[in-house]
Amino acid sequence: MPRLVMKFGGTSVATIDRIRNVARHVIRERKAGYDIAVVVSAMSGKTNELVGWCQEAASFYDPAEYDAVVASGEQVTAGLLAIVLRDLGLPARSWQGWQVPILTSDAHASARITSIDGTNLINGFSERGEIAVVTGFQGIHAPTGRITTLGRGGSDTSAVAVAAAIGAERCDIYTDVDGVYTTDPRVVPKARRLDKIAFEEMLEMASLGAKVLQVRSVELAMLHRVKTFVRSSFDDPESPKPGTLICDEEDIVEQQVVTGIAFQRDEAQITLRRVADHPGVAAAIFVPLAEANINVDMIIQVASDDHATDITFTVPGTDFERAKQVLTKAQPQIGFTNLQGTADMVKVSAIGVGMRSHAGVAARAFKALSDKGINIRAITTSEIKFSILIEAPYTELAVRTLHTLYGLDQP
């Protein structure tokens, strides 16, 4: 029988009634002839509750024990779904990450999957006809024998990894939306659901602010060429909508120049004035930030004037104050005269593999935004996207302007 992985997020399993609805989706695919592994998240709100308990228990806690606590949310969901499926007459059993096993690094709360063996799940399919209900978000660090978790959204990564390990025909990720849209429909009511999107485009959209999938899950799907659907668990299980297929670029017949517009709020801009322009100064700036686990994004260096230059870059808004402290401490090594910055910034990005073969895509955006009176503070580009940094109050106007400019309003 062909194999299928179905992943259900927290809102999809928030109550027992919703878990029963999930079971009906599983039954539909079972009737279609699939061996099925279901990957589940914790019930909506439970992970936050468990994290809160850890914080209440102690100001500083062992990350390994934190993982032991927060991983229990998925265990509850997996057991409940297996109980519901068995009550409906289907053979099912729950699997925790360590039982599969899903092996990970030892970076507790943000572990990465190092390997996964699908043999136990496949044997359950062939020998007992079981539906495997697997806890998402977690695995085990084999040398220590400790449970690990993969970070927020890690169940998406678990699902794609399981799909690759068992040779699944596809991986269906069920969420509270019915697919991937050209942009956030709450900002642009004319945003359209995409039938297909290339792995590379989805990876850029996920990393640039789209919240549909975790970035690592898209990376894994692209690496193993796992065809992945984003679908809604709230559709009628008897007649679900097709969702959005994430696939190879070659599988998309008509490719638009721009596929989607993403935006990321809470960006901060930092400018170092009159930095000494000599070898090693960039390292003096960015190595201390990296050691503090502060992610730097856009970087702009102004042409040197009298052996001094200005360097501007962005960091997450939540790291703004910490970044300023790190840089102030490193001032003697860097040699800047003044530090300026603001936290009220937004990064808006246009993504599309069609940019590879079309010139002037970004230039059109700059003209359109200028006509709307929107000042661009920084720009970065790559082969299939460009990003601009603007002031937060102009976010919706900028997104709507670009969405219309590239014809994404059209059905």
KEKOLTI-392763 format. One record per atom (N, C-alpha, C): x, y, z; residue in one letter. Coordinates in steps of 0.1 Angstrom, whole numbers, plus 2048, in hexadecimal, padded with zeros to 3 digits. Example, Ala and Ser with C-alpha at 12.3 -4.5 7.8 and 13.67 -1.06 7.14 Angstrom:
8847C784Ea/87B7D384Ea/8847DF84Ea/8807EA847s/8897F5847s/88180084Fs/
This chain:
8087F4800m/800800800m/80980D800m/8058177F9p/80C8247FAp/80B82A808p/81583180Br/816837819r/814846819r/80E84B823l/80A859825l/80D85E833l/81286A834v/813870841v/80987C842v/80287C84Dm/7F888784Fm/7FC88E85Cm/7FF89B85Ck/8038A2868k/7F88AC86Ck/7F48AC879f/7EA8B587Ef/7EF8BE889f/7ED8CB887g/7F28D5891g/7E98D689Dg/7ED8DF8A6g/7E78E18B3g/7D88E48B2g/7D58EE8A9t/7C68F28A8t/7BE8E68A2t/7C48DD89As/7BD8D2895s/7B98C889Fs/7C18C78AAv/7BF8BD8B4v/7BC8C38C2v/7B68CF8C2a/7B48D78CEa/7AA8D18D8a/7A18C98D3t/7968C38DBt/7948B58D7t/78D8AD8DFi/78A89F8DBi/78189F8CEi/7788A98CDd/7708A98C1d/7798AC8B5d/7828B48B6r/78B8B78AAr/7948AB8A8r/7988A38B2i/7A08978B0i/79788D8A9i/78A88C8ACr/7818838A4r/780888896r/781895893n/78089A885n/78D89687En/798896885v/7A589287Fv/7A488387Cv/79E87B884a/79C86D882a/79586A875a/78B873872r/783871866r/78B874859r/79587E85Bh/79E88084Fh/7A787484Dh/7AB86E858v/7B4862857v/7AC856851v/7A0855855i/79784A850i/79684C841i/79485883Cr/79285A82Er/79F855826r/7AA85982Be/7B6855824e/7B9846825e/7B5840830r/7B6831832r/7AD82A828r/7A182F826k/79882981Ck/79E82B80Ek/7A683580Ca/7AC8377FEa/7B882E7FCa/7BB826806g/7C581C804g/7D381F809g/7D5828813y/7E282C817y/7E5825825y/7F2822827d/7F8820834d/7FB82D839d/7F7830846i/7F883E84Ai/800840857i/80884A857a/80F84F864a/80985D866a/80385F872v/7FE86C876v/807872880v/80C87E87Dv/814886886v/80C89188Dv/80C89289Av/80489B8A1v/80C8A58A9v/8068B18ABs/80B8BB8B4s/8048BA8C1s/8088C18CBa/8018C28D8a/7F48CA8D5a/7EA8C78DDm/7DD8CE8DCm/7DF8DD8DEm/7D88E58D7s/7DA8F48D7s/7DB8FA8E5s/7E69018E7g/7E89088F4g/7EF8FF8FFg/7F08F28FCk/7F68EA906k/8058EC908k/80C8EE8FCt/81B8F08FDt/81E8FD905t/816908902n/81891490An/816912919n/80C90A91Ce/80990792Ae/815900930e/81A8F6929l/8258EE92El/8328F7930l/8348FF926v/83F909927v/83E912933v/831917935g/82F91F941g/83191894Eg/82E90B94Fw/83190495Bw/84090395Ew/848901953c/856900955c/85B90E95Ac/856919955q/85B926959q/856929967q/84B92496Be/846926978e/84E91D982e/85291297Ea/85A909987a/86790E98Ba/86E915981a/87B91A984a/87F92597Aa/88792E97Fs/88B939976s/89593396Bs/89E92A970f/8A8923967f/8A6914969f/8A390E95Dy/8A08FF95Ey/8A98F8954y/8AA8EB957d/8B28E294Ed/8AB8E1941d/8B18E4935p/8AA8E3928p/8A58D5925p/8AC8CB92Aa/8A88BD928a/89B8BA92Fa/89A8BF93Ce/88D8BD943e/8828C593De/8858D1937y/87B8D9930y/8768D1924y/87E8CA91Dd/87A8C2912d/8718B6916d/8758B0922a/86D8A5927a/85F8AA92Aa/85D8B692Fv/8508BB932v/8488BF926v/84E8C791Dv/8468CC911v/8438C1907v/84B8B7907a/8498AC8FDa/83C8A4901a/8388A590Ds/82C89D912s/81F8A190Bs/81F8AE905g/8128B28FFg/80F8AA8F2g/8198A78EAe/81789F8DEe/8148908E2e/81988B8EDq/81687E8F2q/80887C8F5q/8028868FBv/7F38868FFv/7EB8858F2v/7EE88E8E8t/7E688E8DCt/7E78818D4t/7F387C8D3a/7F586F8CCa/7ED8648D2a/7ED8638DFg/7E68588E6g/7D785A8E4g/7D28678E5l/7C48698E3l/7BF8668D5l/7C786A8CBl/7C38668BDl/7C38578BBl/7CD8508C0a/7CD8428BFa/7C183B8C5a/7BD8418D1i/7B183B8D8i/7A483E8CFi/7A384A8C9v/79884D8C1v/7978448B4v/7A38428AEl/7A383A8A2l/79F82B8A5l/7A48268B0r/7A18188B4r/7928178B7r/78D8218BEd/77E8218C1d/7768218B4d/77C8268A9l/77582689Cl/77881A894l/77F81089Ag/781803894g/78E80288Cg/79780C88Dl/7A380C885l/7AF80888El/7B87FF88Ap/7C47FC892p/7CD808892p/7D180C89Ea/7D981889Fa/7E18178ACa/7ED81D8ABr/7F581E8B8r/7FD82A8B7r/8008308C3s/80883C8C4s/8178388C5s/81F8418C0w/82D8408C0w/83384D8C5w/83C84D8CFq/8438588D3q/8508598CBq/8568658CAg/8618678C1g/86C85D8C4g/86F85A8D0w/87A8518D4w/8778428D0w/86A83F8CEq/8678328CBq/86882F8BCq/8688398B4v/8688378A5v/8758318A0v/8818358A3p/8858418ABp/88984C8A1p/8878598A7i/88B8658A0i/89786A8A8i/8A38698A2l/8AF86D8A9l/8B387B8A6l/8B78838B0t/8BA8918AFt/8C78958B5t/8CA8A18B3s/8D68A78BAs/8D28AA8C9s/8DB8AF8D0d/8D88B18DFd/8D58BF8E2d/8D18C78D8a/8CD8D58DAa/8BF8D68DFa/8BD8D48ECh/8B08D48F2h/8A88E08EFh/89B8DE8EBa/8928E98E7a/8938ED8D9a/89E8E98D2s/8A08ED8C4s/8A98E28BDs/8A68D68C0a/8AE8CB8BBa/8AC8C98ACa/8B58C48A5r/8B48C0897r/8B48B1895r/8AC8AC88Ci/8AB89E889i/8B889A882i/8BE88F888t/8CB88A881t/8C887E879t/8BE87687Es/8BA86A876s/8AD86587Bs/8A685D873i/899857876i/89884A86Fi/894840876d/892832871d/88382F870d/87E82D864g/87082B863g/86C81C863g/876813867t/873805866t/86880186Ft/86780687Cn/85D802885n/84F806880n/84E81287Al/841816875l/83D80D869l/84680B860i/843802855i/83F7F4859i/8467EF863n/8427E2868n/8347E286En/8307ED874g/8237EE879g/8187EE86Eg/81C7F4863f/8137F4857f/8117E6852f/81C7E0850s/81C7D3848s/8177C7851s/81B7C785Ee/8187BC866e/80B7BD86De/8077C9871r/7FB7CA879r/7F07D4873r/7F47DA867g/7EB7E3861g/7E87F0869g/7F17F4871e/7EF7FE87Be/7F080C874e/7E981587Ai/7EB823877i/7F4828882i/7FF82E87Ea/809833888a/80684288Ca/804844898v/80285289Dv/80E8578A4v/81685F89Ev/8238638A3v/8238718A9v/82A8728B5t/82B87F8BBt/8358888B3t/8308948AFg/83989D8A8g/8428A58B2g/84B8AD8ACf/8528B68B5f/85D8B18BDf/85F8A38BDq/86889E8C7q/8708928C1q/87B88F8C8g/8838838C5g/88B87F8D1g/8978798CEi/89F8758D9i/8AE8778D5i/8B687C8DFh/8C587C8DDh/8CA86F8E2h/8CF8678D9a/8D28598DCa/8DD8588E7a/8E885F8E6p/8F385E8F0p/8EF8608FEp/8E586A900t/8E186D90Et/8D4866911t/8CD861907g/8C085B909g/8B586590Eg/8B787290Br/8AE87C90Fr/8A4880904r/898883908i/88E8888FEi/8928968FAi/8908998EDt/8938A78E8t/8878AC8E1t/8878B98DFt/87C8BF8D7t/8828C88CCt/87B8CA8C1l/8808D08B5l/87D8DF8B4l/8788E58BEg/8748F38BDg/8668F58B8g/8619018B9r/8539048B5r/8519018A7r/8468FA8A4g/8438F6896g/84A8E9892g/8518E389Bg/8598D7898g/8518CB894g/8448CB896s/83C8BF891s/83C8BF882s/83C8CA87Bd/83D8CA86Dd/84A8C3868d/8558C686Ft/8618BF86Ct/8618B086Et/85B8AD87As/85989E87Ds/851897872s/84689E86Da/83E897863a/846895856a/84D89F851v/85589D845v/85F893847v/866893852a/870889855a/86A87B855a/85F87985Bv/85886C85Bv/85586884Dv/850871845a/84C86E837a/85886A82Fa/863870831a/87086C82Aa/87485E82Ea/87385C83Ca/87884F841a/86F84383Da/86284583Ai/85A839837i/857839828i/85D843820g/85B843812g/84C84680Eg/847850815a/839854813a/83785A805a/82B858800e/82785E7F3e/82686D7F4e/822872800r/821880802r/81F882811r/82188F815c/81F893823c/81489E823c/80989C82Ad/7FE8A682Ad/7FF8AD838d/8018BA838i/8028C2844i/7F58C9846i/7ED8C5850y/7E08CB852y/7E18D685Dy/7DC8E2859t/7DD8ED862t/7CF8F4863t/7CE900868d/7C1907869d/7BF91085Cd/7C890F852v/7C6916845v/7C690B83Av/7C090F82Fd/7BE905824d/7C990581Ad/7D490B81Dg/7DF90A814g/7E9916816g/7F291880Cv/7FB92380Cv/7F692E804v/7F593A809y/7EF946802y/7FA94F7FCy/7F79577F2t/8009607ECt/80596A7F7t/7FE96D801t/80297580Ct/7F8973817t/7F997A822d/7F097882Ed/7E297E82Ad/7D8975829p/7CA97A826p/7C598482Fp/7CA98583Br/7C598F845r/7CA99D841r/7D599E83Av/7DB9AA835v/7D59AE827v/7D59A381Ev/7D09A5811v/7C499C80Ev/7B89A180Fp/7AC99880Dp/7AC991800p/7B39977F6k/7B39907E9k/7BE9867E7k/7C59837F2a/7CF9787F1a/7C996B7EDa/7D09637E5r/7CB9577DFr/7D394B7E4r/7CB9407E6r/7D29337E9r/7D992E7DDr/7E692A7DFl/7EE9247D4l/7EB9167D2l/7E99117C6d/7E89037C4d/7F58FB7C6d/8009027C1k/80D8FC7C3k/8179077C6k/8229037CDi/82D90C7D0i/83A9047D0i/8459097CAa/8519027CAa/8589017D8a/85F8F77DBf/8668F57E7f/86E9027EBf/8769077E1e/87E9137E3e/87691F7E7e/86B9217E1e/86292C7E4e/85C92B7F2e/85891F7F5m/85291C803m/85C91E80Em/86991A80Bl/87391C814l/87692B817l/87693380Ce/87894180Ee/86C947816e/860943812m/854949819m/854946827m/85793982Ba/857935839a/86293C841a/86D93F83Bs/878946842s/876955843s/86D95A83Al/86B969839l/85E96D840l/858964847g/84C96984Fg/83F96184Dg/83E959843a/832951841a/83294684Ca/827945853k/82693C85Fk/82092E85Ck/81E92B850v/81791F84Cv/81F912850v/82C91284Dl/835907850l/84290B857l/84890285Fq/855905864q/85F90485Aq/86990C85Av/87490D850v/87B90084Ev/87E8F9859r/8868ED858r/87E8E2851r/8718E2853s/8688D884Ds/8698D983Ds/8698E6839v/86A8E882Av/8788E4825v/8828E782De/8908E3829e/8918D4827e/88B8CD831l/88B8BE831l/8838B9825l/8778BF822a/86F8BA817a/8778BC80Aa/87E8C8809m/8858CA7FCm/8918C17FBm/8988BE806l/8A38B5805l/89F8A7801l/8948A2807h/890894804h/8858947F9h/88289F7F3r/8788A07E8r/86B8997EDr/86689D7F9v/8598987FEv/84E8A27FAv/84589D7F1k/83A8A57EDk/8318A87FAk/82F8B57FCt/8288B9808t/81C8C1805t/8108BE80Bf/8048C6809f/8028CD816f/7FD8DA815v/7F88E1820v/7E98E281Fv/7E18DC828r/7D38DB827r/7CC8DF834r/7BF8E0834s/7B88E4840s/7B18D8847s/7B38D7854s/7AD8CC85Bs/79E8CF85Ds/79A8DC85Bf/78C8E085Df/7838DE851f/7898D9846d/7818D583Bd/7788C983Ed/76D8C7837d/7658BB839d/76E8AF835d/7708A683Fp/77889A83Cp/77489282Fp/76789382Ce/76288C820e/765892813e/7678A0813s/76A8A7807s/7748B280As/7808AF80Dp/78A8B9810p/78F8C1804p/7948CD806k/7998D57FBk/7A88D07F9k/7AD8D27EDp/7BA8CC7E9p/7C68D37F1p/7C48DF7F5g/7D08E67FCg/7DA8EB7F2g/7E68ED7F7t/7F18F17EFt/7FC8E77EFt/8018E37E3l/80C8D97E2l/8198E07E1l/8228DC7EAi/8308E17EAi/8398D77E3i/83F8DB7D8c/8458D07CFc/8518D67C7c/8578CE7BFd/8628D37B6d/85D8DE7ADd/8668E77A9e/8638F17A0e/85E8EB792e/8648E078Fe/8618DA782e/8528D5781e/84C8D378Dd/83E8CE78Dd/8348D978Bd/8398E678Ai/8308F1789i/8308F677Ai/8258F5773v/8258F7765v/826906762v/81E90F768e/81E91D766e/823924773e/82F92A772q/83593077Dq/83593F77Cq/82F945786q/82E954786q/83C95A78Aq/83E966786v/84B96D78Av/84C96E799v/84197379Fv/8409737AEv/83596B7B3v/8389627BCt/82E9587C1t/82795D7CEt/82F9657D6g/8289697E3g/8309757E9g/82997B7F2i/82F9877FAi/82E983809i/83A98380Fa/83B98081Da/83F98C825a/83C98C831f/841998839f/844993848f/84D99984Eq/85299685Bq/8529A2864q/84A9A386Er/84A9AE877r/8559AD881r/8569B7889d/85F9B7895d/86D9B5890d/8729BD887e/8809BD883e/8869CA888e/8939C988Ba/89A9D5891a/8A69D8888a/8A89E5886q/8B39EA87Dq/8BE9F0886q/8CA9ED884i/8D59F288Bi/8DF9F8882i/8E4A04884t/8EEA0A87Ct/8FAA0E885t/906A0A880l/912A0E887l/919A1987El/91BA25884r/920A3087Cr/92FA3187Er/936A34872r/944A36871r/94CA2B878r/949A1F872v/951A13877v/95EA13870v/969A10877a/976A0F871a/976A05866a/97BA0985Ad/97AA0184Ed/9889FA84Cd/9899EE852h/9959E6851h/9919D7852h/99A9CE84Ep/9979C084Fp/9949BC85Dp/98A9B485Eg/9869AE86Cg/97B9B6873g/9779C186Dv/96D9C9875v/95F9C2874v/95C9BC868a/94F9B5867a/94F9A9871a/95A9A2873a/95A99787Ca/95899D88Ba/95E9A888Da/95D9AE89Ba/94E9B289Ea/9469B5893i/9389B8895i/9309AB896i/9319A288Df/92799888Bf/92B98B893f/937989896v/93B97D89Fv/93597E8ADv/9369898B4p/93098A8C1p/9219898C0p/91A98E8B6l/90C98C8B4l/90897D8B2l/9109768AAa/90E9688A8a/9109608B5a/91A9648BCe/91D95D8C9e/91195F8D3e/90A96A8D2a/8FF96D8DAa/8F29678D4a/8F395F8CAn/8E79598C3n/8DD9638BEn/8E396F8B9i/8DA9798B3i/8DC9788A4i/8D097589Dn/8D197488Fn/8D1981887n/8DA98387Fv/8DC98F877v/8D798C869v/8CF995863d/8C9993856d/8CF99C84Cd/8C89A7849m/8CD9B083Em/8D99B7843m/8E39B983Ai/8F09C083Di/8F39C9832i/8F59D6835i/8F99E082Bi/9059E7830i/90F9E8828q/91B9F082Bq/91D9FB821q/91EA07826v/920A1381Ev/92FA1481Av/931A1A80Ea/93FA1B809a/947A23813a/954A1F814s/95DA2581Ds/960A3381As/960A3B825d/964A49824d/96EA4D82Ed/97BA5082Ad/985A53834d/987A4783Dd/987A3B838h/98AA2F840h/97FA2C84Bh/973A32848a/968A2F851a/95CA2C849a/953A2484Et/947A20847t/93BA1E850t/92FA1E84Bd/923A1B852d/91EA0D84Fd/91AA06859i/9159F8857i/9079F785Di/8FD9F3855t/8F09F285At/8EC9E3858t/8E49DE862f/8DF9D0861f/8D39CF86Af/8CC9C3868t/8C09C1870t/8C19B5879t/8BA9B5884v/8B99AA88Dv/8AA9A9891v/8A699D897p/89899C89Cp/8969A78A7p/88A9AC8A6g/8869B78B0g/8889B28BEg/8869A68C1t/8879A08CFt/8969A18D4t/89F9A18CAd/8AD9A18CEd/8B49AF8CDd/8AB9B98CAf/8B19C78C7f/8B99CC8D3f/8B49CC8DFe/8BB9D18EBe/8C79C98EEe/8C69BC8ECr/8D29B38EFr/8DD9B68E5r/8D99B78D8a/8E39BA8CEa/8EA9C78D1a/8E39D18D5k/8EA9DE8D8k/8F49DC8E4k/8F09D48EDq/8F99D28F9q/9069CB8F4q/9049C18EBv/90F9B98E6v/9199C28DEv/9139CB8D6l/91B9D48CDl/9229DE8D6l/91B9E48E0t/9219EE8E8t/92D9E88F0t/92C9DC8F4k/9379D58FBk/9439D38F1k/9409D18E5a/94A9CE8DBa/94F9DA8D4a/94B9E68D8q/94E9F38D1q/95D9F58D0q/9659F28DAp/9749F48D8p/97A9EC8CDp/9759E08CAq/97A9D88C0q/9749DC8B2q/9689E18B2i/9619E58A5i/9669F38A1i/9669FC8AAg/96BA0A8A7g/960A138A2g/953A108A4f/949A1A89Ff/947A268A8f/942A318A3t/941A3D8ABt/933A3E8B1t/929A388AAn/91BA3A8AEn/912A2E8AAn/909A2A8B3l/900A1F8B0l/8F2A258AFl/8EBA238A4q/8DDA278A3q/8D4A1B89Fq/8C7A1C8A3g/8BFA1189Fg/8B0A138A2g/8A8A0B89Dt/899A0C89Ft/8949FE89Et/88A9FB8A6a/8849ED8A7a/8779EC89Fa/8719F789Bd/8649F7895d/8659F6886d/86A9EA881m/86C9E8873m/8669DB86Em/8639DA861v/85D9CE85Cv/8659CA84Fv/8679BD84Dk/86D9B8840k/8629B3837k/8619B882Bv/8579B3821v/85F9AD816v/85B9A1812s/862999808s/8599957FDs/85E9957F0a/85798F7E5a/85F9827E1a/8589777DFi/85F96A7DCi/8599657CFi/86295F7C7g/85D9587BBg/8699537B3g/8699467AFv/8739407A7v/874946799v/86994D795g/869953788g/87295F787g/877964793m/88096F792m/88D96C78Cm/89095F78Br/89D95B785r/89E95F777r/89395F770s/893962761s/88D96F75Ds/88A978767h/884985764h/88C99076Bh/88F99A763a/8979A5768a/88D9B076Da/8929B9776g/88A9C477Ag/87F9C2784g/87E9B6789v/8739B2792v/8739BB79Fv/87F9BC7A5a/8809C57B1a/87F9D37AEa/8849D87A2a/8839E679Fa/8759EB79Ea/86C9E2798r/85E9E6798r/8589E87A6r/85C9E07AFa/8579E17BDa/85C9EE7C3a/8699F27C1f/86E9FE7C6f/866A0A7C1f/863A0A7B4k/85CA157AEk/84EA167B4k/847A0A7B5a/839A0A7BAa/839A0F7C9a/842A0B7D1l/843A0F7DFl/846A1E7E0l/84FA227D8s/852A317D8s/845A397D5s/83DA347CBd/831A3B7C8d/827A3C7D3d/828A327DDk/820A327E8k/826A3A7F4k/832A3F7F2g/838A477FDg/83FA3E807g/842A32804i/848A2880Di/857A2980Ci/85FA2C816n/86DA2D816n/873A1F819n/87DA1B811i/883A0E813i/890A1181Ai/892A0A826r/89EA0C82Er/8A9A0382Br/8A69F7826a/8B09ED822a/8AB9E3818a/8B49DD810i/8AF9D4806i/8B99C8806i/8B49BC804t/8BC9B0801t/8B59A87F6t/8BD9A17EFt/8B89997E3t/8BF98C7E3t/8B79827DDs/8BD9757D9s/8B89717CCs/8BB9657C8e/8B69617BAe/8A79617B9e/8A095D7C3i/89195C7C2i/8899657CCi/89096F7D2k/8889787DAk/8909857DCk/88898F7E0f/88E99B7E5f/8879A07F2f/88E9A67FBs/8889AB807s/88B9B980As/8829C180Fi/8849CF812i/8809D1821i/8879DA827l/8849DE835l/87D9EC835l/8719EC83Bi/86A9F983Bi/8659FB849i/85FA0784Ce/85AA0A859e/84CA0385Be/84A9FE867a/83F9F586Aa/8319FB865a/82EA08867p/821A0D864p/81DA0B855p/827A0984Cy/825A0883Ey/8239F9839y/8239F0843t/8239E183Ft/8179DE836t/80B9E083Ae/8009DC832e/7FF9E2825e/8039EF824l/8039F6817l/80D9F080El/8199ED813a/8249E780Ba/8209D9806a/81A9D180Fv/8169C380Bv/80B9C4800v/8019CC802r/7F79CD7F8r/7FC9D37EBr/8059DC7EBt/80A9E27DFt/8129D87D7t/81A9D07DDl/8229C67D6l/8199BA7D2l/80F9B77D9h/8069AC7D6h/7FF9AF7C9h/7FA9BC7C8t/7F39C17BCt/7FD9C27B0t/8099C87B3l/8139CA7A8l/8179BE7A0l/8189B27A7y/81C9A67A1y/81099D79Cy/8049A379Cg/7F999C797g/7F49917A0g/7F79917ADl/7F39867B6l/7E49887BAl/7DE9947B7d/7D09967BAd/7C798E7B1d/7CC98B7A5q/7C498579Aq/7C197679Dq/7B597279Bp/7B196379Dp/7B895A793p/
